[in-house]
């Protein structure tokens, strides 16, 4: 594939979408998104042709190993690749991102900035680094609210206390004056959720929201996100490497590998009728509490691919135990994402009969 054109600077620092594109009916639609980063070692193809849709009130889980392109996708949706050092971004971006009928990649930077926090908000992976250490939690929450609401500080502070109470912070009227370092990891994550929801956004992106939290706190955070979604009716994207997290929340699952989507479909289909060997590997490496297991978990063998030198053909083929059944197609031809069931798609060269046999006889009995 040829390199993408160099990105422009300033408000024009994006590539234009395909001419004549039609606004989608879905609340969020990503079309053929590519995010590449030029480096001294070569072009890093972090996201390399990703497409998906998400309706309001629904939750999409994006899963995959570290380096598969999950977080880069979320930052592209939020428009956070657009400004870098000296006001320019090194990212080369193409494709289309439609949010509520507005195309974000070609929108002026000021318009995208106004969308952040009001129509789309993000819970970052590390709340300690995302929260400012020199300002109180209350100051940060009130600032986030007053950007979009012309209200006195007193009213904004009242809203901040209300949101802290909604996310389960004890004594919110007192803790609102504390600093980030005075909160535990779970409480900092609750503060981030409060900040992201303070303006009632229609899209919420949670990037690894339970990383480094103990299992009890993880369950509380996931319950909180689920309850708040029902209350606000937001569309939610959960980004994680933990299939157990998306099993709790997601209506649909998108599996990423090497910057591409390799399987996408309803959660039940992806969990109980997976069609890609990489998805089989992820399921096999997930601990189960609902049944006895006498065997050790089986990790996916090998390492994730370099995004500078992505393997030819199917990027997963160097790690795939079934690549030999494709008559060489896995090594030479990039598989298309094709329909394998109702609303269920997979990018795999294995024949349908082979996939069904392997899943039924070899994979499913071990899970």
C-alpha positions as CSV (number, residue, x, y, z in Angstrom):
1,X,0.0,0.0,0.0
2,X,1.3,3.5,-0.8
3,X,2.0,6.0,1.9
4,X,-0.6,8.5,2.8
5,X,0.0,12.2,1.7
6,X,1.7,14.4,4.2
7,X,-0.7,16.1,6.6
8,X,-1.3,19.8,6.4
9,X,-0.8,22.2,9.3
10,X,-3.2,24.1,11.5
11,X,-6.9,23.8,11.1
12,X,-6.4,22.1,7.7
13,X,-4.2,19.4,9.3
14,X,-6.3,16.5,8.0
15,X,-6.8,14.8,4.7
16,X,-10.2,15.3,3.1
17,X,-12.7,12.4,3.1
18,X,-13.9,10.7,0.0
19,X,-15.6,13.2,-2.3
20,X,-19.4,12.8,-2.5
21,X,-19.6,11.0,0.8
22,X,-23.1,10.7,2.3
23,X,-23.8,11.5,6.1
24,X,-24.7,8.2,7.8
25,X,-27.8,7.3,9.7
26,X,-25.8,5.9,12.6
27,X,-24.9,8.3,15.5
28,X,-21.2,7.5,15.1
29,X,-19.7,6.1,11.9
30,X,-16.0,5.5,11.2
31,X,-15.2,4.9,7.5
32,X,-11.8,3.5,6.3
33,X,-9.9,5.3,9.0
34,X,-6.1,5.3,8.6
35,X,-3.8,6.9,11.2
36,X,-0.1,6.6,10.3
37,X,2.9,8.2,12.0
38,X,6.2,8.8,10.1
39,X,9.3,8.0,12.2
40,X,13.0,7.7,11.5
41,X,12.6,3.9,11.3
42,X,9.7,4.0,8.9
43,X,5.9,4.6,8.7
44,X,4.0,3.3,11.8
45,X,0.6,2.2,10.5
46,X,-1.2,2.3,13.8
47,X,-4.7,2.2,12.3
48,X,-4.9,0.9,8.7
49,X,-8.5,0.9,7.3
50,X,-10.9,0.7,10.2
51,X,-14.7,1.0,9.8
52,X,-17.6,0.6,12.3
53,X,-20.9,2.1,13.4
54,X,-22.4,2.8,16.8
55,X,-25.9,3.9,17.7
56,X,-27.0,6.0,20.8
57,X,-27.7,3.9,23.8
58,X,-25.5,1.1,22.6
59,X,-22.0,-0.1,23.8
60,X,-19.2,-1.1,21.5
61,X,-16.3,-3.0,23.0
62,X,-13.0,-2.7,21.1
63,X,-10.5,-5.4,22.1
64,X,-7.0,-6.5,21.2
65,X,-3.5,-6.7,22.4
66,X,-1.3,-3.7,23.2
67,X,-0.3,-2.0,20.0
68,X,-3.3,-3.1,17.9
69,X,-4.5,0.4,17.4
70,X,-7.3,0.7,20.0
71,X,-6.3,3.9,21.7
72,X,-5.1,5.6,18.5
73,X,-8.6,5.0,17.2
74,X,-10.2,6.7,20.2
75,X,-7.8,9.7,20.0
76,X,-8.7,10.1,16.3
77,X,-12.4,10.2,17.1
78,X,-11.7,12.9,19.8
79,X,-9.6,14.9,17.4
80,X,-6.5,14.6,19.6
81,X,-4.0,13.7,16.9
82,X,-4.6,17.1,15.2
83,X,-2.3,19.2,17.3
84,X,1.3,18.3,18.2
85,X,4.6,20.0,18.7
86,X,4.7,23.6,17.3
87,X,1.0,23.4,16.6
88,X,1.4,20.6,14.0
89,X,0.7,16.9,14.2
90,X,2.9,14.2,12.8
91,X,-0.1,12.0,12.3
92,X,-1.2,11.3,8.7
93,X,-5.0,10.7,8.9
94,X,-7.4,9.8,6.2
95,X,-10.9,8.4,6.0
96,X,-14.1,9.7,7.6
97,X,-15.4,10.1,11.2
98,X,-19.1,11.1,11.3
99,X,-20.6,12.1,14.7
100,X,-24.3,13.0,14.7
101,X,-24.2,14.0,11.1
102,X,-21.0,16.0,11.3
103,X,-17.7,14.9,9.6
104,X,-14.9,15.5,12.1
105,X,-11.7,15.0,10.1
106,X,-12.5,17.9,7.8
107,X,-14.1,20.1,10.4
108,X,-12.1,23.2,11.6
109,X,-10.0,22.5,14.7
110,X,-12.1,25.0,16.8
111,X,-15.3,23.2,15.9
112,X,-13.9,19.8,17.0
113,X,-12.5,21.4,20.2
114,X,-16.0,22.6,21.0
115,X,-17.4,19.1,20.6
116,X,-15.0,17.6,23.1
117,X,-16.6,17.4,26.5
118,X,-20.0,18.4,25.3
119,X,-21.0,15.9,22.6
120,X,-18.1,13.5,23.0
121,X,-16.0,12.8,26.1
122,X,-13.2,10.4,27.1
123,X,-12.2,8.6,30.2
124,X,-8.4,8.2,29.9
125,X,-6.4,5.1,30.9
126,X,-4.4,6.7,33.7
127,X,-6.5,9.2,35.7
128,X,-3.5,10.3,37.8
129,X,-1.7,11.7,34.7
130,X,-5.0,13.0,33.2
131,X,-5.9,15.0,36.2
132,X,-4.0,18.2,37.0
133,X,-1.9,17.9,40.2
134,X,-1.9,21.6,41.0
135,X,-5.7,22.2,40.9
136,X,-8.3,20.7,43.2
137,X,-10.8,18.3,41.8
138,X,-13.5,20.9,42.2
139,X,-11.6,23.5,40.2
140,X,-11.1,21.0,37.3
141,X,-14.8,19.9,37.3
142,X,-16.1,23.5,37.5
143,X,-13.8,24.6,34.6
144,X,-15.0,21.7,32.5
145,X,-18.6,22.7,33.2
146,X,-18.3,26.5,32.7
147,X,-16.6,26.1,29.3
148,X,-20.0,25.2,27.9
149,X,-22.4,26.9,30.4
150,X,-22.4,30.6,31.3
151,X,-23.0,30.1,35.0
152,X,-21.5,31.6,38.2
153,X,-18.7,29.6,39.9
154,X,-21.1,28.8,42.8
155,X,-23.5,27.1,40.5
156,X,-20.7,25.2,38.7
157,X,-19.4,24.0,42.0
158,X,-22.8,22.8,43.0
159,X,-22.9,20.8,39.7
160,X,-19.4,19.4,40.5
161,X,-20.5,18.2,44.0
162,X,-23.6,16.7,42.4
163,X,-21.6,14.7,39.9
164,X,-19.1,13.5,42.5
165,X,-22.1,12.2,44.5
166,X,-23.5,10.5,41.4
167,X,-20.3,8.5,40.8
168,X,-20.1,7.4,44.4
169,X,-17.5,9.7,46.0
170,X,-18.2,9.8,49.7
171,X,-18.6,13.2,51.3
172,X,-18.5,15.0,47.9
173,X,-19.0,18.4,49.4
174,X,-15.7,18.0,51.2
175,X,-13.8,15.9,48.7
176,X,-14.4,18.5,46.0
177,X,-11.6,20.5,47.5
178,X,-9.1,17.7,47.5
179,X,-6.3,17.1,45.0
180,X,-5.9,14.1,42.7
181,X,-3.1,12.6,44.8
182,X,-5.5,12.5,47.8
183,X,-7.7,10.0,46.1
184,X,-7.2,6.2,45.6
185,X,-7.0,4.7,42.1
186,X,-10.6,3.7,42.0
187,X,-11.8,7.1,43.3
188,X,-9.6,8.9,40.7
189,X,-11.3,6.9,38.0
190,X,-14.7,7.9,39.4
191,X,-13.6,11.5,39.3
192,X,-12.6,11.1,35.6
193,X,-16.1,9.6,34.9
194,X,-17.7,12.5,36.7
195,X,-15.7,15.0,34.6
196,X,-16.5,13.2,31.4
197,X,-20.2,13.2,32.1
198,X,-20.6,16.6,33.6
199,X,-21.9,18.1,30.3
200,X,-24.1,15.1,29.5
201,X,-22.1,14.0,26.3
202,X,-23.8,11.8,23.8
203,X,-20.7,9.8,23.2
204,X,-18.4,8.4,25.9
205,X,-15.1,6.7,25.2
206,X,-13.6,4.7,28.0
207,X,-10.0,3.7,27.3
208,X,-9.0,0.8,29.6
209,X,-11.2,2.2,32.4
210,X,-10.3,-0.6,34.9
211,X,-6.6,-0.9,34.3
212,X,-4.5,-1.3,37.6
213,X,-7.7,-1.5,39.7
214,X,-8.5,-4.5,41.9
215,X,-11.3,-6.8,40.8
216,X,-13.8,-5.4,43.3
217,X,-13.2,-1.8,42.2
218,X,-13.3,-2.9,38.6
219,X,-16.8,-4.4,39.0
220,X,-17.9,-1.1,40.7
221,X,-16.6,1.0,37.9
222,X,-18.2,-1.2,35.2
223,X,-21.6,-1.1,37.1
224,X,-21.2,2.7,37.3
225,X,-20.6,3.1,33.6
226,X,-23.6,0.8,32.8
227,X,-25.9,2.7,35.1
228,X,-24.9,6.1,33.9
229,X,-25.3,5.1,30.3
230,X,-28.8,4.0,31.0
231,X,-29.5,7.4,32.7
232,X,-27.9,9.6,30.0
233,X,-28.6,7.4,27.0
234,X,-25.1,7.9,25.7
235,X,-23.3,5.8,23.1
236,X,-20.3,4.1,24.8
237,X,-17.0,2.7,23.4
238,X,-15.1,0.5,25.8
239,X,-11.5,0.0,24.8
240,X,-9.7,-2.9,26.6
241,X,-7.6,-6.0,26.2
242,X,-9.8,-7.8,28.7
243,X,-12.6,-9.8,27.2
244,X,-14.2,-10.1,30.6
245,X,-14.8,-6.4,30.7
246,X,-16.6,-6.3,27.4
247,X,-18.6,-9.3,28.3
248,X,-20.1,-7.2,31.1
249,X,-21.0,-4.2,29.1
250,X,-20.8,-4.5,25.3
251,X,-23.7,-5.0,22.9
252,X,-21.2,-5.4,20.0
253,X,-17.5,-6.4,19.9
254,X,-14.8,-5.3,17.5
255,X,-11.5,-7.3,17.6
256,X,-8.4,-5.4,16.3
257,X,-5.1,-6.8,15.3
258,X,-2.2,-5.0,13.6
259,X,-4.3,-1.8,13.1
260,X,-7.2,-3.6,11.4
261,X,-10.5,-5.1,12.4
262,X,-10.3,-8.8,12.1
263,X,-13.7,-9.7,13.6
264,X,-16.8,-7.7,14.4
265,X,-20.3,-8.6,15.5
266,X,-22.8,-8.9,18.4
267,X,-21.2,-9.9,21.7
268,X,-23.0,-13.2,21.9
269,X,-21.8,-14.2,18.4
270,X,-18.2,-13.2,19.0
271,X,-18.1,-15.1,22.4
272,X,-20.0,-18.2,21.4
273,X,-19.5,-18.4,17.6
274,X,-16.1,-16.7,17.0
275,X,-14.8,-17.0,13.4
276,X,-11.2,-15.8,13.6
277,X,-8.2,-17.8,15.0
278,X,-7.0,-14.7,16.9
279,X,-10.4,-14.4,18.6
280,X,-10.1,-18.1,19.5
281,X,-6.7,-17.3,21.1
282,X,-8.1,-14.4,23.1
283,X,-10.9,-16.6,24.4
284,X,-8.6,-19.4,25.3
285,X,-6.4,-17.1,27.3
286,X,-9.3,-15.7,29.4
287,X,-9.9,-17.3,32.8
288,X,-13.4,-18.7,33.4
289,X,-15.1,-18.8,36.8
290,X,-18.3,-20.5,35.6
291,X,-16.6,-23.9,35.1
292,X,-13.8,-26.1,36.4
293,X,-10.6,-26.1,34.4
294,X,-7.9,-28.7,34.9
295,X,-5.6,-27.3,32.1
296,X,-3.5,-24.2,32.1
297,X,-4.6,-21.1,30.1
298,X,-3.2,-21.0,26.6
299,X,-1.8,-17.7,25.7
300,X,-1.6,-16.6,22.0
301,X,1.8,-17.7,21.0
302,X,4.3,-15.2,19.6
303,X,4.3,-11.4,19.7
304,X,2.2,-8.7,18.2
305,X,3.4,-7.6,14.8
306,X,5.6,-4.5,14.2
307,X,3.3,-1.7,12.9
308,X,6.3,-0.5,10.8
309,X,6.8,-3.9,9.1
310,X,3.4,-5.5,9.2
311,X,3.5,-9.0,7.9
312,X,2.3,-9.5,4.3
313,X,-1.1,-11.1,3.7
314,X,-2.9,-11.7,6.9
315,X,-1.0,-9.9,9.7
316,X,-1.8,-12.8,12.1
317,X,-0.4,-15.5,9.9
318,X,3.0,-15.8,11.6
319,X,1.2,-16.7,14.8
320,X,-1.7,-18.6,13.3
321,X,-1.6,-22.4,13.8
322,X,-4.0,-22.8,10.9
323,X,-2.3,-20.7,8.2
324,X,-1.2,-23.8,6.4
325,X,-4.8,-24.7,5.6
326,X,-5.2,-21.6,3.3
327,X,-3.0,-22.8,0.4
328,X,-0.6,-19.8,0.8
329,X,-3.3,-17.1,0.8
330,X,-2.5,-16.1,4.4
331,X,1.0,-15.2,3.5
332,X,0.2,-13.2,0.3
333,X,-3.3,-11.8,0.4
334,X,-4.8,-9.4,2.9
335,X,-8.2,-11.0,3.9
336,X,-11.3,-8.9,3.4
337,X,-13.8,-8.4,6.2
338,X,-16.7,-10.5,5.0
339,X,-20.1,-11.4,6.4
340,X,-20.1,-14.8,8.2
341,X,-23.4,-14.4,9.9
342,X,-26.1,-11.9,10.7
343,X,-24.3,-8.6,11.6
344,X,-21.2,-10.8,12.1
345,X,-18.0,-10.2,10.0
346,X,-14.5,-11.8,10.0
347,X,-11.3,-11.3,8.0
348,X,-10.0,-14.9,7.6
349,X,-8.8,-17.0,4.7
350,X,-10.0,-20.3,6.3
351,X,-12.9,-21.9,4.6
352,X,-16.2,-21.9,6.5
353,X,-16.1,-25.7,6.8
354,X,-12.6,-25.6,8.3
355,X,-13.5,-22.8,10.7
356,X,-16.6,-24.7,11.9
357,X,-14.7,-27.9,12.3
358,X,-11.8,-26.4,14.2
359,X,-14.1,-24.4,16.5
360,X,-16.3,-27.4,17.2
361,X,-13.7,-30.1,17.6
362,X,-10.6,-28.3,18.8
363,X,-11.3,-24.9,20.4
364,X,-14.7,-24.9,22.0
365,X,-14.2,-28.1,24.1
366,X,-11.1,-26.5,25.7
367,X,-12.8,-23.3,26.7
